[in-house]
């Protein structure tokens, strides 16, 4: 019977932790979006940076407010006496959408998360919670280069790791209590 409880605890800790972690990521993103919207509203109300009716007044402009290049102008607006039509240039590389960049951050995280939760649960069920430090160290060293380069990746790493470990530790501790009863 103990083997059944241990197997069930490992399955719940390892695989049911993914939806929990995804929910925490969504919650964190919602909080960030609300904070960003609040800051943008404050800046707009105060006439802060990025808000200007006249681009010549020296206010900072955002990427969305930056004027389009002359090459992208329509034929009706391009040929005016004040602005000569520039010679055609080779097309610039298309910017990478933010969604595509976000998907490349911390690849393999779902598989690593399952393995991490299994290792944490095994460590607690085996009565060796010190082994959790090894899991954290290995994971941190493996991701160090990505974390150093990208602050967003570092934030996701911390949120995901803490959520995964708390979930796995909670499930394993509950299983251990049930096994001792």
N, C-alpha and C positions, 0 to 999 in steps of 0.2 A: 504494500500500500504506500510506503514511503517513496518508492521509485515513481509511482504515479503522481504524487504531489510534487516531487522534484521536477519531473518532466513537464507537468502542467505549469509550474512556476517559471521554468525556463522559457517555455513557449509564450506565456503571457508577458514576461519581462522583455524577451527579445523582439517579438513580432507585434504585440499590441502597443508597444512603446512608440512606434512610428506615428500613428494617428495623434497620440498625445503630443509628441514633439511638433508635428505639423500644426496642431491647434495653437501651441504656444508661439510658434513662428508667426502665424496669422494674427494672433493677439498683439504681438510686438509690432508688427507692421501696421496694424490699425492704430495703435497708440502713436507710432511715429507719424503716420499720415495726418492724424488729428493735430498733433503738435506742429507739423509743418504748415498745415492749413491755418492754424491759429497765428503762427509767425507771419505768414504771408498776408493775412488779413490785417494784422497790426502794422506791417510795413506799408500796405496800401493806404490805410487810414491815416498814417503819419506822413505820407508822402515820402516814404523811405526809399532805399536804393532799389533801382529797377522800375520805379514808377515815375513816369514823366510824360506829359502831353507833348512836349517839344524835345526831340532828340538833340537839338543844338544847345540845350541849356547846361550841358556838362554832366547830367545825371548818368549814372551807370545804366547800361541797357542789358537786358537778358538776351540769351541766345534766341528766344522767340521774337524779340523785337529788332534783332539785327537785320539791316536792310539786305535784300537779296542781291546777288552779284548782277552786274550788267548783262552778262551772258545769258542769264535766265529771264531777262525782260522780254516782253512780248514785242512783236514787230512794230506795233503801233507806238509803243513808248520808247523803244530802243533808238530809233532814228530821229532824234531831235537835234537842233543846231548846238545846244549847250553840251550834250553828251555824245561824243562820237562812239560808234559801235566798235568794241574791241575785236581784235583778231581772235578767231576761234582757237581755243586751247584744248589740250587733251582733257577728257573728263576726269574730274577728281574722284578718288575712291569714295564710294557711298559710306556715310557714317554707320557704325554698327549700332543697331537699336539697343536701348538700355535693357530690354528683356533678354536679348541674346547674350549680353555680357553677364547678366545675373545668372543665367543658366550654367555658365562655365565656372562660377565660383564654387569651390570645394566639391569637385566632381567625386563621385563615389561615396558621398556622405551617407546615403541611405544604407548601403551595405556595411560601411564602417560603423554606423550607429547600431545596427542589429548585433554585430560582433561585440561592440562595446557593452551593450546591455547584457548580452549573454555572459561576457567575462565578469561583469560586476555582480550579476546574480549568482554565478558560480562561486565567486570569491566569498560572498556573504553566506551562501548555503554551506560552503566548505569550512566556514569559521575562520577565514583568512581575509579580513577586510583590508589589510595592508596591501594586498595584491591590487586593490583599486588604484593605488598610487602608481603602480607600474603601467596600468592601462592609460591613465591620464598622461604619464610621461611619454609613452610610446606614441600616443595620438598627437600630443603637442609637438614632439620632434618631427613626426612625419608631415605635419602641416606647417611647420615653422616658416618656410619660404613664402607660402601663399599668405599666411597671416601677417607677415612683415610687410608685404607689398600692398595689401588691400584691407583698409579698415572695416569695410563691410563684411569681408570674410572673417575677420577676427571677431566681430560682433556675433555673427551667425554661429561661429565655432563655440563661443562661450555659452550662448543661449541653448544651442543644441546639446552640447556636452552636459551642462547642468541639468537640463530637462531629462535627458536620457538616463543619466546616472541616478537622479532622484527617483525616477519611475522604477528602474531596475532594482534599486536598493529597497524601495518600499514594497515591491512585489516579493522580493526575496526575504525580507524581514517578516512579512506576513506569512509566507510559506514556512519559514523557520518556526514561528510561533505555533502554527497549526501542526507542525511535525512534533513539537515538544509536548503538545497537549494530549 
